């Protein structure tokens, strides 16, 4: 503490000196408009950070069998994939997909065409290379040379036996023979599908998918028994060859059947790639089998081994967080713009009540206070929501929904109404309801309505904050209203009377009472931090046992008496015109506290001794008189009277003229004094900016002037009051406050009534008559003794009226 104190004493004056020089402060910091925007951006960012779900930007690594180094708890509901069940479901989906087969319906035509080309090629070769005398000896060599495939075998890519080549060579590879073999092949393929694949039992059960390679049309085939295996076609060829070739040439039949069998190709083939693609698509289309992990469920506890099931939960938890990260910036920007726009709209609506006349920069201070109240209310709601989870775990019969009704939603509204006014409190309530709708779980749709109804009750009841017990009364009334609202909502939603309903009623009552208690506790803190002068504070300052009043009674008794009378006058007048009566009265009590520093320079505090102004020049006398305003503001700061009272002290003379000394200067013998301008004898101002300041100015002038009345009869009092008000009005001292001519008439009536009470006539007692007039005769029991003039010394300045 000693070191901290030493550092503070050493460096704090340096910083104060640095900031006291305007050139050292950047211009944008001194800009009130930029300050307001910065406050709105600050509160919008803060609320956006808290309202958006925060995600982790770094994922820790976890392995099966590792020990968890901390508790991992679900902060929301999410789904976890059950891998074994999902894999089984995908396998079943793949099995259900039929195999894909390609079907070429032009296969017979292709084979026949190849056969005809082969026969023509042999015929052309024979015509080019074989002479007439060589035909008999080397005919076979024309088709095969030294064991190598001949032209015919190369064209068809098959191998024939020597006997088969000999049979074909003997027929000279005639076109008629080719046409017959082609007819045999075409007859075998006609209306038949030939395959070299043996179908599995699963394919027989679910069928296959046949895709035409030419038209790309697909068809599902279930009757696989009608599809011929290629090994079964040879028997069919043997049967068909009999009807095409004559029985007289068995070697030709055998050769034709063998050649056709070797040329046969499957027209239906298995497409493995297409089948795999279809099955992968079916597996990908399978939705994972998942189970739900609920919010606040413990995924894994610190010190436990991580199982495969735990790892699946952890991976799902962080996977969802990583997916949310992609939309975090977009969501954050949208939420920030929404809150900022709403705050700007409410600020625009509340500008009328967030600035004091003569203090345009005070709007930023009040806006900062509203920001602090909003943050306090927000954190209060979040704290209760957090605690409600722990309460539910400790006492399962207390659900989180029941705990929500115990949240002191009205704390911020009640505090705003106490420090500001009803209008600002209503706008604040609208904004808080907007936040509550974002903070409360979506299933609790009636909570914002429940909170807003409480706000309306608080605003309605919060009309007169004169004692701190009013917060407790408002809290009790709010609690009862909350119970009625909860009962109405229960009936509206069809809930029957139960133990839960009773608990909700108790929670709602507790929330209302808690709101009042919290405001009663934190209210003085906000008053002190942001310089508010509330009605409760004014009532405390109105206590005449304050040390400053004790000093005035001793040091400046005339000023004290004058202030008390002015307080009574302005209080009555304020009630007549609808101004703040308690502020007027308390400000009147303190408006002349500056006279304590030089009390004997003011006529009301002078006795029968010499007048100190007799030895001063008129200019110096006016400076002494005027200085009591500055001295009063300094004492107000020392006594922490608040801005409102300090402003009225500063404005209670406006820019009025110290007339006595100005006239005295004009009659002075010195030309330099006579030539002094009128501005040297005027108060620096400013003029009154509010009704309350104008009332104190009028009350001060009229009460001081009333002391000069000789025999103050009601008519004289009325004339005096009217005359003084007219002079102040014509001097322009009331131009900047909201007092109207109607208000001035009501003020005149109130002042006359109070002054008549102050100067009321008393009954003349016999002892007083004999003491004051030995020869006097009582004309009437209600005769009045003459009052002596307040001006006991005609040379004394009329400082009371200044």
PEMOWO-V32341 format. One line per field, one symbol per residue. ss: DSSP state (2 for helix, 1 for strand, 0 for the rest). phi: phi as a letter, one per 30 degrees, with the letter a starting at -180 (. if undefined). A space follows every 50 residues. Layout:
ss=???
phi=???
//
This chain:
ss=02222222222222222222022200000002222222222222222222 20000000000000001000011000011110222222222222200011 11100022222222222222222222222000000000022200100100 22222200000222222222000022222222222222200001100000 22222201111100000111100222011222222222222222000002 22222222222220000111022222222222222000011110000111 00001002222222222222222222022222222222222222222222 22200100100222222222222222222222222222222222000002 22220000002222222220022222222222222222200000002222 22222222222000000022222222222222222222222200000022 22222222222222222222222222222200002222222000002222 22222022222222222222222222200022222222220022220022 20222000000222200222222222222222222222200022222222 20000010222222220000222200022221000000002222222222 22222200000002222222222222222200000000002222222222 22222222000000022222220000000000000000000000000022 20
phi=.dddddddddcdddddddddceddcedddddddddddddddddddddded ddddcdcbcdcbbdjdcdcadcbdcadacbdcdddddddddddddddddc bcccdcddddddddddddddddddddddccdddcddcbddddcbbhided dddddchbbcdddddddddddihdddddddddddddddddhbccbcccdd eddddcibcccddccidcbcccdddddcdddddedddddddddccdddbd ddedddddddddddbddbbdcddddddddddddddddddbbccdeiddda cdjdddcdddddddddddddddddddcddddddddddddddddddddddc edccbceibdddddddddddddddddddddddddddddddddddbedcdd ddddddddededdddddddcadddddddddddddddddddeddcdddede ddddddddddddcbccbddddddddddddddddddddddddddiddeadd dddddddddddddddddddddcedddeddcidcdddddddddddddeddd ddeddbdddddedddeedddddddddciddddddddddecdcdddddbdd dcedcdccddcdddccdedddddddddddddddddddddhdjdddddded cdchcdcdddddddddcdddddddddddddccddiddecbedddddeddd dddddddddchddedddddddddddddddddidcdcccdcdddddddedd ddddddddcddcdddedddddcbdcdbddadcdcddddddddbddddddd dc
//
